[in-house]
């Protein structure tokens, strides 16, 4: 057998091949800082009497297709100091990878660089491919194993790396470098950024066990899987590992859409933990869990509400070569709108094989919301808009090992918008009715419409009271209504969020009478002023307030300038701190009135 050897040893060396570079059975060595630029296709093949072998410690640039024959070898040489050892795709349009490139050490890429003329140009895999070093989008990015030189082609572009020919032909891109930075140049990780380039494009086929991006995981740190599809765009995902079992590999792909006719990924059955008659319950049929205290929101009570899975979007499928992983994760979707801060978003997990389709209508994601996390506080920590997570994506975890992930969202905002302590309606004399209420928690609370009716069924809007937006302290409110008839009136509050969502309170009532009432005090309880209404007072009204021990804490004589009419007197109750129960006594015209006052 006759062995052909071609040594490319000059430093630096530039070889320009027009139309095609074809090696037919020779042994080719490209040393560090050496460059072969092929203005066309690159073909490595064997002859009848020798194996075509290319040992690359330099750079091979290709504007056309790349083919390594099934009997040929393409590998790095022995210069471990080289930070080149790359194949760069620098052409326009679609370039293909074919032949045999899935055997580490004999037929594989070391550094694979996508630096296309146009950012939406594609490098199309037509065979499984192993990368032993790094995958780099664009020439200006560096990794632990790759440091490009300005002497090489730099299009200042990115491109797309496609892992399939069609849905029936999907291939695995196997990245065997365990460094966290072994992929570089992908888009900024943010939801809704709509990047068009710089990611690994999987087929999007549901229910397929083939293809995807596989990464070696060598340390308990963060690893990014920059995957997406042609129809849904970039949908990157970052895994933040806290435990790993050793040097194993994890693979993923994004699957587009849903096999559920509704467009939702599977479904969420009805569930509620903490729904009682004394606990306000969100009015939906999804997943509801009440937390008496949320450390992420000042210790205030909190509802976690997830009403739906992602609709018209898709899901991520994952698998690993070994078990024992623990991690939380963040996804960065770009094909659905997820910026509404009044809603909760969380990555949900469903246990099934890599090739299973968890989007069919019979798959219920709800039972695994609780069962796949270590404890329920995880549901607050790794759900957006609940107070803990402040990243640019949608969180999930802490999870163990791998399966499928999709996005769950809360249609009512996740947190109970307003916690009402009470709603009251009290007649004040024969002229008006005061509606009073208090809140213990407010989230995105725009305010309250005060609704009035005469039959307890039909209501009209009679006033508006603005809310406190976000608050974890007690707030008291009141509204004075002056209806025209002496009858029973019914009142209901319509609480409105900043995004326009609303809920109704319970219904209360009060009656106006034709008979005069000498004294009325309101609101009660209160944290601010107390108002005392006196019908037809004399020239003076004496007011004394006593604490629970009978000791006077307030004493005042009000002078009435216009007698014969109803008078409203203001008592600054905030000076009666500390909060507690007090007795108010008022005297005029020989009449005395006493009332218990609760100061909050």
C-alpha positions in Angstrom: 0.0 0.0 0.0 1.3 3.4 -0.9 0.8 6.2 1.7 0.4 9.8 0.5 1.4 12.5 3.0 0.8 16.2 2.6 2.5 18.3 5.3 1.3 21.9 5.8 4.0 23.2 8.1 4.8 26.8 7.3 3.9 29.4 9.9 1.7 31.1 9.2 0.4 29.3 6.1 -2.5 30.4 3.9 -3.9 28.0 1.2 -6.8 29.2 -0.9 -8.8 26.5 -2.8 -11.1 27.6 -5.5 -14.4 25.7 -5.9 -13.4 22.6 -3.9 -10.8 21.1 -1.7 -10.7 17.3 -2.1 -8.4 15.0 -0.2 -8.4 11.5 -1.7 -6.5 9.2 0.6 -3.7 11.5 1.8 -2.6 12.4 5.3 -3.0 16.2 5.7 -1.7 18.1 8.7 -2.7 21.8 9.3 -0.6 23.2 12.1 -1.4 25.9 14.6 -2.0 29.3 12.9 -2.2 27.5 9.5 -5.3 28.3 7.4 -7.0 26.5 4.6 -9.7 28.7 3.0 -11.9 26.8 0.6 -14.1 28.9 -1.7 -16.4 26.0 -2.3 -16.8 22.5 -0.9 -14.5 20.6 1.4 -14.3 16.8 0.9 -12.2 14.3 2.8 -12.3 10.8 1.4 -10.3 7.6 1.2 -8.8 6.0 -1.9 -8.7 2.3 -2.7 -5.4 1.8 -1.0 -5.2 4.5 1.8 -7.4 6.2 4.4 -7.9 9.9 4.0 -6.8 11.6 7.2 -6.9 15.3 8.1 -5.2 16.3 11.4 -6.2 19.9 12.1 -4.4 22.1 14.6 -5.2 25.3 12.6 -8.2 26.7 10.8 -10.2 25.3 7.9 -12.7 27.8 6.4 -15.4 26.6 4.1 -17.9 28.6 2.0 -19.6 25.5 0.7 -20.4 22.1 2.0 -18.3 19.9 4.4 -18.1 16.2 3.9 -16.1 13.6 5.7 -16.4 10.2 4.0 -17.5 7.3 6.2 -14.0 5.6 5.8 -12.0 8.8 6.2 -10.7 10.4 9.4 -10.9 14.1 10.5 -9.4 14.9 13.9 -7.1 17.2 15.8 -3.4 16.5 16.0 -1.1 16.5 19.0 -0.6 20.2 19.7 -2.6 20.8 22.8 -1.5 24.4 23.0 -3.4 25.4 19.8 -6.5 27.5 20.4 -7.5 27.2 16.7 -8.3 23.6 15.7 -11.5 24.8 14.1 -13.7 24.4 11.1 -15.4 27.6 10.2 -18.5 27.9 8.0 -18.2 31.4 6.5 -20.3 31.2 3.3 -23.8 32.5 2.4 -27.0 30.5 2.1 -27.2 26.9 3.4 -24.0 24.8 4.0 -24.2 21.2 4.9 -22.3 18.7 7.1 -22.4 15.2 5.9 -20.6 11.9 6.1 -19.1 10.6 9.3 -18.5 13.1 12.1 -19.6 11.3 15.3 -16.5 9.4 16.5 -14.5 11.4 19.0 -10.8 11.1 18.5 -11.1 10.0 14.8 -13.9 11.7 13.0 -15.2 14.8 14.8 -15.0 18.5 15.0 -12.9 20.1 17.7 -14.0 23.7 17.5 -17.0 24.4 15.2 -17.5 28.0 14.3 -20.6 29.5 12.6 -19.7 32.8 11.1 -22.1 33.2 8.1 -22.3 36.0 5.6 -25.9 36.6 6.6 -27.3 36.2 10.2 -30.2 33.9 9.1 -28.0 31.7 6.9 -28.0 28.0 8.0 -25.4 25.3 8.6 -27.4 22.1 8.0 -26.4 18.9 9.8 -27.1 15.8 7.7 -25.3 13.5 10.1 -24.8 13.1 13.8 -21.8 15.3 14.8 -19.4 15.3 17.8 -17.7 18.5 18.9 -14.8 18.0 21.3 -14.0 21.6 22.0 -16.5 24.5 21.5 -19.4 25.6 19.4 -19.0 29.3 18.6 -21.4 31.7 16.8 -19.5 34.6 15.2 -15.8 35.2 15.0 -15.4 37.6 17.9 -16.3 35.1 20.6 -13.7 33.2 22.7 -14.1 30.1 24.9 -11.7 28.0 27.0 -10.6 26.1 23.9 -11.0 28.7 21.1 -9.4 32.1 20.5 -9.8 33.4 17.0 -7.2 35.5 15.2 -7.9 38.6 13.2 -6.0 37.1 10.3 -8.9 34.7 9.6 -12.2 35.5 8.0 -14.5 37.5 10.2 -17.9 38.2 8.8 -19.1 39.8 12.0 -22.2 37.7 11.6 -23.7 34.7 13.3 -25.9 32.1 11.6 -28.0 29.1 12.6 -26.9 25.5 13.2 -29.7 23.2 12.2 -29.7 19.6 13.6 -32.2 18.1 11.1 -32.8 17.7 7.4 -36.6 17.1 8.0 -38.7 15.8 10.8 -37.9 12.2 9.8 -34.1 12.9 9.8 -33.0 14.5 13.1 -29.4 14.3 14.3 -27.6 14.7 17.7 -25.0 17.5 18.2 -22.9 16.0 20.9 -20.7 18.6 22.7 -18.1 16.7 24.8 -16.3 19.6 26.4 -17.6 20.0 30.0 -16.6 23.7 30.3 -19.7 25.9 31.0 -18.5 28.3 28.3 -18.2 25.6 25.6 -20.9 27.4 23.6 -20.4 31.0 22.9 -22.1 33.8 20.8 -25.7 32.8 21.4 -28.3 35.6 22.0 -28.7 37.5 25.2 -31.0 35.5 27.5 -34.2 37.5 27.8 -37.8 36.7 27.2 -39.4 38.4 24.2 -36.1 39.6 22.7 -36.9 37.9 19.4 -33.4 37.1 18.3 -33.1 35.7 14.7 -29.6 34.2 14.8 -26.9 32.5 16.9 -28.7 29.4 18.1 -29.1 25.7 17.5 -32.2 24.9 15.6 -33.9 21.6 16.4 -36.8 20.2 14.3 -39.6 21.0 16.7 -41.1 17.5 16.1 -43.2 16.3 19.0 -43.0 12.7 20.1 -39.6 12.0 18.6 -36.7 10.5 20.5 -34.1 11.7 17.9 -31.8 14.7 17.7 -31.1 17.7 19.8 -28.2 19.3 21.6 -26.2 17.2 24.1 -23.8 18.8 26.5 -21.3 17.3 28.9 -21.9 18.5 32.5 -18.6 18.6 34.4 -19.3 20.9 37.4 -22.1 22.2 39.6 -22.6 25.5 37.8 -24.8 27.1 35.1 -25.0 25.7 31.6 -27.0 27.2 28.7 -28.7 25.2 26.0 -29.3 27.8 23.2 -32.0 25.9 21.3 -35.0 26.9 19.2 -37.0 26.1 16.1 -37.7 27.7 12.8 -41.4 28.5 13.6 -41.0 29.4 17.3 -37.6 31.1 17.2 -35.0 31.1 20.0 -36.2 29.5 23.2 -33.0 29.2 25.2 -32.9 27.5 28.6 -30.3 27.7 31.4 -29.8 25.0 34.0 -28.3 26.0 37.3 -26.8 22.8 38.7 -26.4 22.4 42.5 -25.6 18.6 42.3 -24.1 16.5 39.5 -23.3 12.7 39.6 -20.1 13.0 37.6 -19.1 13.6 34.0 -22.3 12.8 32.3 -24.2 14.4 29.4 -27.6 16.1 29.2 -29.5 16.6 25.9 -32.5 18.7 25.0 -34.5 20.0 22.1 -37.4 22.4 21.8 -40.7 20.9 20.5 -43.1 23.3 18.8 -46.8 23.7 19.4 -49.1 21.0 20.9 -51.0 17.9 20.1 -53.9 19.1 22.2 -56.6 20.7 19.9 -56.9 23.6 22.3 -53.2 24.5 21.8 -52.3 24.1 25.4 -49.5 21.7 26.3 -51.5 19.0 27.9 -53.7 20.4 30.7 -54.0 21.4 34.4 -56.7 19.8 36.4 -58.5 21.6 39.2 -56.7 21.7 42.6 -56.8 23.9 45.7 -54.8 23.7 48.9 -55.9 26.2 51.5 -59.4 27.0 50.1 -61.7 27.4 53.0 -64.8 29.4 53.8 -62.7 31.9 55.7 -60.0 32.1 53.0 -60.9 34.1 49.8 -60.6 31.6 47.0 -59.5 32.6 43.4 -62.4 31.9 41.0 -60.8 29.5 38.5 -60.5 25.8 37.8 -56.7 25.5 37.8 -54.0 25.0 40.4 -54.4 27.1 43.6 -52.2 26.9 46.7 -52.5 29.3 49.6 -49.4 30.4 51.6 -50.1 32.1 54.9 -46.8 33.8 54.7 -44.6 34.6 51.7 -41.1 35.6 52.7 -40.6 36.9 49.2 -43.4 39.4 49.7 -42.8 40.8 53.1 -44.3 37.9 54.9 -47.8 38.6 53.6 -50.3 35.9 52.7 -50.1 34.8 49.1 -51.9 32.6 46.6 -50.0 30.8 43.9 -52.4 30.4 41.0 -51.6 28.5 37.8 -54.6 28.3 35.4 -53.0 27.1 32.2 -50.0 25.6 30.5 -48.4 27.4 27.5 -50.7 27.8 24.5 -49.5 27.8 20.9 -45.9 27.6 22.1 -44.4 24.3 22.9 -42.1 22.5 25.4 -38.6 21.4 26.1 -37.6 17.7 26.2 -34.6 16.6 28.2 -32.7 13.3 28.9 -29.3 12.5 30.5 -26.8 9.7 30.3 -26.8 9.2 34.1 -28.9 10.2 37.1 -28.4 12.2 40.2 -28.7 15.8 39.0 -30.2 18.6 41.0 -30.9 22.0 39.6 -33.2 24.9 39.1 -33.7 26.3 35.6 -34.8 29.4 33.7 -36.4 29.5 30.2 -36.4 32.4 27.9 -39.3 32.1 25.5 -39.6 34.3 22.4 -42.8 33.1 20.8 -45.3 34.0 23.6 -45.9 37.1 25.6 -44.8 36.7 29.2 -44.2 40.2 30.5 -47.5 40.8 32.3 -46.4 41.4 35.9 -49.9 40.7 37.2 -49.5 37.1 36.3 -47.4 34.3 37.7 -45.2 32.2 35.4 -43.4 29.0 36.4 -41.7 26.2 34.5 -43.6 22.9 35.1 -42.1 19.5 34.8 -43.7 16.2 33.6 -42.0 12.8 34.0 -41.9 10.9 30.7 -39.3 9.5 28.2 -37.4 11.9 25.9 -39.5 10.7 22.9 -42.9 11.0 24.6 -45.4 13.7 23.7 -46.5 15.4 26.9 -48.7 17.9 25.0 -51.6 15.5 24.2 -54.9 16.4 25.9 -54.8 13.4 28.3 -51.6 14.5 30.0 -52.3 16.3 33.3 -49.3 18.4 34.4 -51.0 19.4 37.7 -50.2 16.4 40.0 -46.5 16.8 39.4 -46.4 20.5 40.3 -46.1 19.6 44.0 -44.7 16.1 43.8 -41.5 16.9 41.7 -40.2 19.6 44.1 -38.4 19.2 47.4 -40.9 21.4 49.3 -43.7 23.7 48.6 -41.8 26.9 49.4 -39.9 26.1 46.1 -43.2 27.1 44.4 -42.8 30.7 45.6 -39.0 30.9 45.2 -39.0 29.7 41.6 -42.1 31.4 40.2 -41.9 34.8 38.6 -43.8 37.8 40.0 -44.0 36.2 43.4 -41.2 38.4 44.9 -38.1 36.2 44.9 -37.1 35.7 41.2 -35.8 38.8 39.5 -34.2 37.4 36.4 -35.2 38.0 32.7 -36.7 34.6 32.1 -39.2 32.2 33.7 -37.9 30.0 36.6 -38.6 26.5 37.7 -37.1 24.0 40.2 -35.5 22.7 42.3 -35.9 19.6 40.2 -34.2 16.2 40.1 -33.0 14.5 36.8 -34.8 15.1 33.5 -37.9 14.8 31.4 -40.2 17.5 29.9 -40.8 21.2 30.8 -43.3 23.7 29.8 -44.6 27.1 31.1 -47.5 27.4 33.5 -49.2 30.8 33.9 -51.7 32.2 36.5 -54.6 33.9 34.9 -55.5 35.8 38.1 -52.0 37.2 38.7 -50.8 34.4 41.0 -51.2 36.4 44.2 -54.6 37.3 45.7 -54.8 40.9 44.6 -56.5 42.2 47.7 -57.2 40.6 51.1 -60.3 42.3 52.6 -60.6 42.3 56.4 -64.2 43.5 56.4 -66.8 45.5 54.5 -69.5 47.4 56.4 -72.4 49.7 55.6 -73.8 52.0 58.3 -76.6 54.6 58.2 -75.4 58.0 59.5 -78.6 59.8 60.7 -81.3 60.0 58.1 -79.2 61.7 55.4 -76.4 59.3 54.3 -74.8 55.9 54.5 -71.1 55.3 55.1 -69.5 52.2 53.5 -66.2 51.3 55.2 -63.7 48.5 54.6 -60.1 47.5 55.3 -57.4 45.5 53.6 -54.5 43.5 54.9 -52.7 43.0 51.6 -52.8 44.8 48.3 -51.0 43.8 45.1 -51.4 46.0 42.0 -54.6 47.4 43.4 -55.9 50.3 41.3 -58.9 50.9 43.6 -62.5 50.2 44.4 -65.8 50.9 42.6 -68.6 51.3 45.2 -71.7 49.6 43.8 -75.2 50.3 45.2 -78.6 48.6 44.7 -82.0 48.3 46.2 -82.7 44.6 45.7 -79.4 43.0 46.4 -79.1 41.7 42.8 -78.8 44.7 40.5 -76.1 47.3 41.2 -74.9 50.6 39.8 -71.6 52.4 40.3 -72.0 55.3 42.7 -68.3 56.1 43.5 -64.6 55.4 43.3 -61.9 55.1 46.0 -58.3 54.7 44.9 -56.2 51.9 46.3 -52.6 51.8 47.6 -51.2 49.8 44.6 -48.9 47.5 46.6 -49.1 47.3 50.4 -48.6 44.7 53.1 -50.0 46.8 56.0 -53.6 47.4 57.0 -55.4 50.1 55.1 -58.9 51.5 56.0 -61.3 53.0 53.5 -64.7 54.7 53.6 -67.2 56.2 51.2 -70.1 58.4 52.1 -73.2 57.8 50.0 -76.3 60.1 50.1 -79.2 58.2 48.5 -82.6 59.9 48.2 -85.0 57.5 49.7 -85.6 56.2 53.2 -85.2 52.5 52.5 -82.7 49.6 52.7 -79.7 49.9 50.4 -77.3 47.2 49.4 -73.6 47.7 48.7 -70.8 45.8 47.0 -67.2 46.6 46.2 -65.6 46.0 42.8 -61.9 45.8 43.4 -60.0 46.6 40.2 -56.3 45.7 39.5 -53.9 47.9 37.5 -54.3 45.6 34.5 -58.1 45.8 34.5 -58.9 42.5 36.2 -61.5 42.7 39.0 -63.3 40.8 41.7 -66.4 41.6 43.8 -66.7 41.7 47.6 -69.6 40.3 49.6 -72.8 42.3 49.8 -73.7 44.4 52.8 -76.7 46.6 53.6 -77.9 49.6 55.7 -81.3 51.3 56.1 -82.2 55.0 56.1 -85.1 55.8 58.4 -87.5 58.7 58.5 -86.9 58.9 62.3 -84.0 61.2 63.2 -81.0 59.8 64.9 -79.4 62.1 67.4 -75.8 60.7 67.3 -73.9 58.6 64.8 -70.1 57.7 64.8 -68.1 56.3 61.9 -66.0 54.7 60.6 -65.5 52.0 63.2 -63.0 50.4 63.4 -60.6 53.1 62.3 -56.9 54.0 62.2 -57.4 57.7 61.6 -60.2 60.2 62.3 -63.5 59.4 64.0 -66.5 61.4 62.7 -69.4 62.1 65.1 -72.6 63.3 63.5 -75.1 65.1 65.8 -78.6 66.0 64.7 -79.8 69.5 65.8 -77.1 70.0 68.5 -77.1 72.8 71.1 -74.4 75.4 71.1 -71.9 73.0 72.7 -71.2 69.3 72.3 -69.0 67.7 75.0 -67.0 64.7 73.9 -65.1 62.4 76.2 -63.3 59.2 75.3 -62.2 56.6 77.8 -59.8 53.7 77.6 -60.6 50.1 78.6 -59.8 50.9 82.2 -62.3 53.8 82.3 -59.6 56.5 82.3 -60.3 59.6 80.1 -57.9 59.9 77.3 -59.7 62.6 75.3 -61.8 65.5 76.4 -63.1 68.3 74.2 -66.0 70.8 73.9 -67.0 71.6 70.4 -68.7 75.0 69.8 -71.5 74.9 67.3 -71.8 78.1 65.3 -75.0 77.1 63.4 -77.6 75.3 65.5 -80.7 73.6 64.1 -78.8 71.6 61.4 -76.9 68.3 61.3 -73.2 68.8 62.4 -70.2 66.5 61.7 -67.5 66.7 64.3 -64.0 65.4 63.7 -62.0 63.6 66.4 -58.4 62.8 65.7 -58.3 59.2 66.9 -54.7 58.7 65.8 -53.6 60.5 69.0 -55.2 57.8 71.1 -52.4 55.3 70.5 -51.8 52.5 71.3 -54.5 50.7 69.3 -57.3 49.2 71.3 -60.9 49.6 72.4 -62.3 52.9 73.6 -65.6 54.3 74.8 -66.8 57.6 73.2 -69.3 59.7 75.2 -71.1 62.7 73.6 -73.5 65.1 75.4 -75.7 67.9 74.0 -79.2 69.3 74.7 -79.3 67.1 77.7 -78.9 64.0 75.6 -76.0 61.6 76.1 -74.7 59.1 73.5 -72.1 56.3 74.1 -70.4 54.1 71.6 -67.5 51.6 71.6 -64.7 52.6 69.2 -62.0 50.1 68.0 -58.8 51.9 67.0 -56.5 49.9 64.7 
